């Protein structure tokens, strides 16, 4: 890369960030069924923060080597041929297996901070037991991960029987400190009286390596992403089974961002859920990856060429939009940000349409700060009360 090109990159990226964030307001809503965004300085700041977050995570992870990208694309071609031969592309449900009950659980009492308060919780762990199919491309690399084979769940449980809510976190979360800050613990656990269980997604928190939780997700390893979503669904279902084995109380599911993707996927396999709430949900992985592709991969596409149609075809086996939901329509809920520049509004809208247009709350805000939007708490309370998990 030439020196003068390198020197122009910061200015180019700053200009691109501002232009792309401001474009969200100039264009307005593309669809009549999505509210029009009313521009403000605060909302522009949130949109800019979203794009800055995307850029900074790309910088922290680093630029992939072109040869690595080409190898992963070749492996994706192998996966496509393997999945097609197995019949999984035509029948994606047959790709997934029902996980067995958890037989060995380790539990430790721990404490962390939620805001300024010290919060005691139970740290539950167990062998995940998940493995990609025999012969599946990427299987050995996935199983060779040093930490991902153990599943972790953070639990807040009342002494008396109470309904349960399983909270599935987003990207860069997965540690107790971040999870208890990202989910409204005071509202859900203390005010509404729910038991909370927060499974850690694959490659996040204690299941990942590197300084940034979930950093391995950002590499252009697309078969690994299929395994991530498959194992995430597997681990969430095992967590649900573990709760049901110890309690007769109803269980709901609430996912944020990447966790919204997993929760929407689980809604197709767990009909007994009291409710499923998808918050600022990603549901289209190829679209998400393309929208947030590191800037250098977009600028120098010849070196990092990705066939997004191929990515979409292979990832169809883990797409929430490929499966009809089993949870009844009146127990499905979505909230999404009109100024979200990480998970753009077309993604939650696609889930809303796929879910037969259940209750959806569009808030004026972005992605990074979206979970702390002032209107989310009231929406959660209404959803939990109407589904019977919380008393009206």
C-alpha positions as CSV (number, residue, x, y, z in Angstrom):
1,X,0.0,0.0,0.0
2,X,1.5,3.4,-0.9
3,X,2.4,5.9,1.8
4,X,0.2,8.7,0.6
5,X,-2.7,6.2,0.6
6,X,-2.0,5.3,4.2
7,X,-1.9,9.0,5.3
8,X,-5.3,9.7,3.8
9,X,-7.1,6.8,5.5
10,X,-7.9,8.6,8.9
11,X,-9.4,11.6,7.1
12,X,-11.3,9.3,4.7
13,X,-12.7,7.3,7.6
14,X,-13.8,10.3,9.6
15,X,-15.5,11.7,6.5
16,X,-17.2,8.3,5.8
17,X,-18.3,8.0,9.4
18,X,-20.0,11.4,9.4
19,X,-21.5,11.0,5.9
20,X,-22.9,7.5,6.7
21,X,-24.3,8.5,10.0
22,X,-25.9,11.7,8.7
23,X,-27.3,9.7,5.7
24,X,-29.5,7.8,8.2
25,X,-31.4,11.0,8.9
26,X,-31.5,12.5,5.4
27,X,-33.0,9.3,3.9
28,X,-35.7,8.8,6.5
29,X,-37.6,5.5,6.6
30,X,-37.7,3.4,3.5
31,X,-40.9,1.6,4.6
32,X,-44.3,2.9,5.5
33,X,-44.5,0.4,8.4
34,X,-41.4,1.9,10.1
35,X,-41.7,5.3,11.9
36,X,-39.9,8.3,10.4
37,X,-36.9,9.3,12.4
38,X,-36.9,12.9,13.7
39,X,-33.3,14.2,13.5
40,X,-31.6,15.6,16.6
41,X,-28.0,16.3,17.7
42,X,-28.3,13.4,20.2
43,X,-29.5,10.9,17.6
44,X,-26.8,12.0,15.2
45,X,-24.3,11.4,18.0
46,X,-25.7,7.9,18.7
47,X,-25.5,7.0,15.0
48,X,-21.9,8.3,14.9
49,X,-21.1,6.3,18.0
50,X,-22.4,3.2,16.3
51,X,-20.1,3.6,13.3
52,X,-17.2,4.5,15.5
53,X,-17.8,1.3,17.5
54,X,-17.7,-0.7,14.3
55,X,-14.5,0.9,13.1
56,X,-12.7,0.6,16.5
57,X,-13.6,-3.1,16.9
58,X,-12.2,-3.7,13.4
59,X,-9.0,-1.9,14.4
60,X,-8.7,-3.8,17.7
61,X,-9.1,-7.2,15.9
62,X,-6.8,-6.2,13.0
63,X,-6.8,-6.6,9.2
64,X,-7.1,-10.2,8.0
65,X,-4.4,-11.6,5.7
66,X,-5.8,-11.9,2.1
67,X,-4.6,-15.5,1.9
68,X,-6.6,-16.4,5.1
69,X,-9.7,-14.8,3.6
70,X,-9.3,-16.8,0.4
71,X,-8.8,-20.0,2.4
72,X,-12.0,-19.4,4.3
73,X,-13.9,-18.8,1.1
74,X,-12.6,-22.1,-0.3
75,X,-13.8,-23.8,2.9
76,X,-17.1,-22.1,2.5
77,X,-17.4,-23.7,-1.0
78,X,-16.7,-27.1,0.6
79,X,-19.3,-26.5,3.3
80,X,-21.9,-25.6,0.6
81,X,-21.3,-28.9,-1.2
82,X,-21.3,-30.8,2.0
83,X,-24.6,-29.2,3.3
84,X,-26.3,-29.7,-0.1
85,X,-25.3,-33.4,-0.2
86,X,-26.7,-33.8,3.3
87,X,-30.0,-32.1,2.4
88,X,-29.6,-29.4,5.0
89,X,-29.9,-26.5,2.6
90,X,-33.3,-27.7,1.5
91,X,-34.3,-28.7,5.1
92,X,-32.3,-26.6,7.5
93,X,-34.1,-28.0,10.5
94,X,-32.5,-31.4,9.9
95,X,-29.1,-29.7,10.4
96,X,-29.9,-29.2,14.1
97,X,-29.9,-32.0,16.7
98,X,-31.8,-31.9,20.0
99,X,-29.2,-31.6,22.8
100,X,-29.2,-34.1,25.7
101,X,-30.0,-33.0,29.3
102,X,-27.1,-31.6,31.4
103,X,-25.6,-34.3,33.5
104,X,-22.7,-32.6,35.2
105,X,-23.1,-29.1,36.6
106,X,-20.5,-27.1,38.6
107,X,-21.7,-24.2,40.6
108,X,-19.8,-21.4,42.5
109,X,-21.0,-18.4,44.4
110,X,-19.5,-15.2,43.1
111,X,-20.0,-11.5,43.3
112,X,-19.6,-8.5,41.0
113,X,-20.9,-5.0,40.7
114,X,-24.1,-3.8,39.0
115,X,-23.7,-0.1,38.9
116,X,-22.6,0.9,42.3
117,X,-24.1,-2.1,44.0
118,X,-22.3,-5.3,44.9
119,X,-24.3,-8.2,43.4
120,X,-24.0,-11.9,44.4
121,X,-24.7,-14.5,41.8
122,X,-24.2,-18.1,41.0
123,X,-21.7,-19.1,38.3
124,X,-22.9,-22.4,36.7
125,X,-20.7,-24.3,34.2
126,X,-21.0,-27.6,32.4
127,X,-19.5,-29.3,29.4
128,X,-21.3,-27.9,26.3
129,X,-21.2,-31.3,24.6
130,X,-21.6,-29.7,21.2
131,X,-19.6,-30.8,18.1
132,X,-20.1,-30.0,14.4
133,X,-21.2,-32.9,12.3
134,X,-18.7,-35.6,11.4
135,X,-17.0,-34.5,8.1
136,X,-18.3,-30.9,8.4
137,X,-15.7,-28.4,7.2
138,X,-14.2,-26.5,10.1
139,X,-15.1,-29.1,12.6
140,X,-11.5,-29.9,13.9
141,X,-10.7,-26.2,14.1
142,X,-13.8,-25.5,16.1
143,X,-13.2,-28.4,18.5
144,X,-9.6,-27.4,19.0
145,X,-10.5,-24.2,20.7
146,X,-9.0,-24.2,24.2
147,X,-11.9,-22.7,26.2
148,X,-15.1,-22.8,24.1
149,X,-16.1,-26.4,25.1
150,X,-17.3,-25.4,28.6
151,X,-20.6,-23.5,28.8
152,X,-21.1,-20.9,31.5
153,X,-24.3,-19.4,32.9
154,X,-24.7,-16.5,35.4
155,X,-27.7,-17.0,37.6
156,X,-29.7,-14.8,39.9
157,X,-32.3,-16.9,41.7
158,X,-34.8,-16.1,44.5
159,X,-35.2,-18.4,47.4
160,X,-38.9,-19.0,46.7
161,X,-40.2,-20.3,43.3
162,X,-40.4,-17.5,40.7
163,X,-40.7,-17.4,36.9
164,X,-37.5,-17.4,34.9
165,X,-36.1,-15.2,32.2
166,X,-33.1,-16.4,30.2
167,X,-31.1,-13.4,29.0
168,X,-28.8,-13.9,26.0
169,X,-26.2,-11.2,25.7
170,X,-24.8,-9.3,22.7
171,X,-21.4,-9.0,21.0
172,X,-18.5,-7.9,23.3
173,X,-20.6,-8.9,26.4
174,X,-20.4,-12.2,28.3
175,X,-18.7,-11.3,31.5
176,X,-20.7,-10.8,34.7
177,X,-19.8,-7.1,35.1
178,X,-20.9,-6.3,31.5
179,X,-24.0,-8.5,31.5
180,X,-25.4,-7.2,34.7
181,X,-24.9,-3.7,33.4
182,X,-26.4,-4.4,30.0
183,X,-29.5,-6.2,31.3
184,X,-31.8,-4.2,33.6
185,X,-31.2,-6.4,36.6
186,X,-32.8,-4.2,39.2
187,X,-36.0,-4.1,37.1
188,X,-36.1,-7.7,36.1
189,X,-34.8,-9.5,39.2
190,X,-35.7,-7.1,42.0
191,X,-38.8,-5.2,40.9
192,X,-40.5,-7.8,38.8
193,X,-39.2,-10.7,40.9
194,X,-37.9,-12.9,38.1
195,X,-35.1,-15.4,38.3
196,X,-32.5,-14.6,35.7
197,X,-30.1,-17.0,33.9
198,X,-27.6,-15.5,31.4
199,X,-25.7,-18.1,29.3
200,X,-22.4,-17.0,27.8
201,X,-22.4,-17.2,24.0
202,X,-19.6,-19.2,22.3
203,X,-16.2,-17.4,22.0
204,X,-17.3,-14.7,24.5
205,X,-16.3,-14.0,28.0
206,X,-14.6,-17.0,29.7
207,X,-15.2,-19.0,26.5
208,X,-13.0,-16.7,24.3
209,X,-9.4,-15.7,23.9
210,X,-8.0,-12.1,23.5
211,X,-8.6,-8.8,25.2
212,X,-12.0,-8.1,23.6
213,X,-14.9,-10.5,24.4
214,X,-16.1,-12.1,21.2
215,X,-13.1,-10.7,19.1
216,X,-12.8,-14.1,17.3
217,X,-16.3,-13.5,15.9
218,X,-15.0,-10.7,13.7
219,X,-12.5,-12.7,11.7
220,X,-13.8,-13.6,8.2
221,X,-14.3,-17.3,9.2
222,X,-17.8,-18.0,7.9
223,X,-18.0,-21.7,8.7
224,X,-17.0,-20.8,12.2
225,X,-20.0,-18.4,12.4
226,X,-22.3,-21.2,11.4
227,X,-20.8,-23.3,14.3
228,X,-21.1,-20.4,16.7
229,X,-24.9,-19.9,16.1
230,X,-25.5,-23.7,16.1
231,X,-23.7,-24.1,19.4
232,X,-25.3,-21.0,20.8
233,X,-28.7,-22.5,20.1
234,X,-27.6,-25.8,21.6
235,X,-26.3,-24.2,24.8
236,X,-29.4,-22.0,25.2
237,X,-31.7,-25.1,24.8
238,X,-29.6,-27.0,27.4
239,X,-29.9,-24.1,29.7
240,X,-33.7,-24.0,29.3
241,X,-33.8,-27.8,29.9
242,X,-31.7,-27.3,33.1
243,X,-34.1,-24.7,34.4
244,X,-37.1,-26.9,33.6
245,X,-35.6,-29.8,35.4
246,X,-35.4,-27.8,38.6
247,X,-38.5,-25.7,38.4
248,X,-42.1,-25.9,37.2
249,X,-42.3,-22.1,36.7
250,X,-42.7,-20.6,33.2
251,X,-39.5,-19.6,31.3
252,X,-39.1,-16.7,28.9
253,X,-36.2,-15.7,26.6
254,X,-34.8,-12.2,26.1
255,X,-31.9,-11.6,23.7
256,X,-30.0,-8.4,22.9
257,X,-28.3,-7.8,19.5
258,X,-26.4,-11.0,18.7
259,X,-28.4,-12.5,21.5
260,X,-31.5,-11.4,19.7
261,X,-30.4,-13.5,16.8
262,X,-29.9,-16.5,19.0
263,X,-33.3,-15.9,20.8
264,X,-35.1,-15.6,17.5
265,X,-33.5,-18.8,16.3
266,X,-34.5,-20.6,19.6
267,X,-38.1,-19.4,19.1
268,X,-38.3,-21.9,16.2
269,X,-37.3,-24.9,18.4
270,X,-38.8,-24.1,21.9
271,X,-42.6,-23.9,21.7
272,X,-43.0,-23.9,25.5
273,X,-41.4,-20.6,26.0
274,X,-43.6,-18.1,27.9
275,X,-42.3,-15.4,25.6
276,X,-39.4,-14.4,23.4
277,X,-38.2,-10.8,23.3
278,X,-35.7,-9.8,20.6
279,X,-34.0,-6.5,21.4
280,X,-32.2,-4.6,18.6
281,X,-31.9,-8.0,16.9
282,X,-29.6,-9.0,14.1
283,X,-31.2,-11.8,12.1
284,X,-29.4,-11.6,8.7
285,X,-25.8,-12.5,9.3
286,X,-24.5,-11.9,5.7
287,X,-26.1,-8.5,5.8
288,X,-24.7,-7.8,9.2
289,X,-21.2,-8.9,8.2
290,X,-21.3,-6.9,4.9
291,X,-22.7,-3.7,6.6
292,X,-19.9,-3.8,9.2
293,X,-17.1,-5.2,7.1
294,X,-13.8,-3.6,8.0
295,X,-13.2,-0.5,6.0
296,X,-10.0,-1.8,4.4
297,X,-11.8,-4.9,3.1
298,X,-14.3,-2.6,1.4
299,X,-11.7,-0.2,0.0
300,X,-9.4,-2.9,-1.3
301,X,-12.0,-5.5,-2.3
302,X,-9.8,-7.2,-4.9
303,X,-7.6,-8.4,-2.0
304,X,-10.5,-9.5,0.2
305,X,-13.2,-10.6,-2.2
306,X,-16.1,-12.3,-0.4
307,X,-19.0,-14.0,-2.2
308,X,-21.9,-12.9,0.0
309,X,-24.4,-15.0,-2.0
310,X,-22.4,-18.0,-1.0
311,X,-22.2,-16.9,2.6
312,X,-26.0,-16.4,2.6
313,X,-26.6,-19.9,1.2
314,X,-24.4,-21.7,3.8
315,X,-25.6,-19.6,6.7
316,X,-29.2,-20.4,5.8
317,X,-29.1,-23.4,8.1
318,X,-28.8,-21.0,11.1
319,X,-30.9,-18.1,9.9
320,X,-33.9,-17.2,12.2
321,X,-35.7,-16.3,8.9
322,X,-35.4,-19.9,7.7
323,X,-37.7,-21.3,10.4
324,X,-41.3,-20.7,11.3
325,X,-41.5,-19.6,15.0
326,X,-43.1,-22.1,17.4
327,X,-43.8,-19.5,20.1
328,X,-47.3,-18.1,19.6
329,X,-47.5,-14.7,17.9
330,X,-48.9,-12.9,21.0
331,X,-45.8,-14.0,23.0
332,X,-43.3,-12.6,20.5
333,X,-41.9,-9.1,21.0
334,X,-39.3,-6.9,19.3
335,X,-37.7,-3.6,20.0
336,X,-35.4,-1.8,17.6
337,X,-33.6,1.6,17.1
338,X,-34.5,3.9,14.3
339,X,-31.0,5.3,14.3
340,X,-29.2,2.0,14.7
341,X,-26.2,1.9,12.3
342,X,-24.8,-1.5,13.5
343,X,-28.0,-3.6,13.1
344,X,-29.8,-1.4,10.6
345,X,-33.6,-1.2,10.8
346,X,-34.1,-3.6,7.9
347,X,-33.0,-6.5,10.1
348,X,-35.6,-6.2,12.9
349,X,-38.2,-5.3,10.3
350,X,-37.4,-8.5,8.5
351,X,-37.9,-10.5,11.8
352,X,-41.1,-8.6,12.5
353,X,-42.6,-9.5,9.1
354,X,-41.3,-13.1,9.5
355,X,-43.0,-13.3,12.9
356,X,-46.3,-12.2,11.5
357,X,-46.0,-8.6,12.7
358,X,-46.2,-9.0,16.5
359,X,-45.8,-6.1,18.9
360,X,-42.7,-4.1,18.0
361,X,-41.4,-1.0,19.7
362,X,-39.3,1.4,17.6
363,X,-37.3,3.8,19.7
364,X,-35.4,6.9,18.7
365,X,-31.9,5.8,19.3
366,X,-28.9,3.8,18.1
367,X,-27.3,0.4,18.9
368,X,-24.5,0.9,21.3
369,X,-26.6,2.9,23.7
370,X,-29.9,1.3,22.7
371,X,-30.2,-1.1,25.6
372,X,-30.3,1.9,28.0
373,X,-32.9,3.9,26.1
374,X,-35.5,5.2,28.5
375,X,-38.4,3.6,26.7
376,X,-37.2,0.0,26.8
377,X,-38.0,-0.6,30.4
378,X,-41.7,0.1,30.0
379,X,-41.9,-2.1,26.9
380,X,-40.2,-5.0,28.7
381,X,-42.7,-4.7,31.6
382,X,-45.6,-4.8,29.2
383,X,-44.2,-7.8,27.3
384,X,-43.5,-9.7,30.5
385,X,-46.9,-8.9,32.1
386,X,-48.9,-9.8,29.0
387,X,-47.1,-13.1,28.7
388,X,-47.7,-14.0,32.4
389,X,-44.1,-13.9,33.6
390,X,-44.7,-10.8,35.7
391,X,-47.8,-9.6,37.6
392,X,-49.7,-6.7,36.0
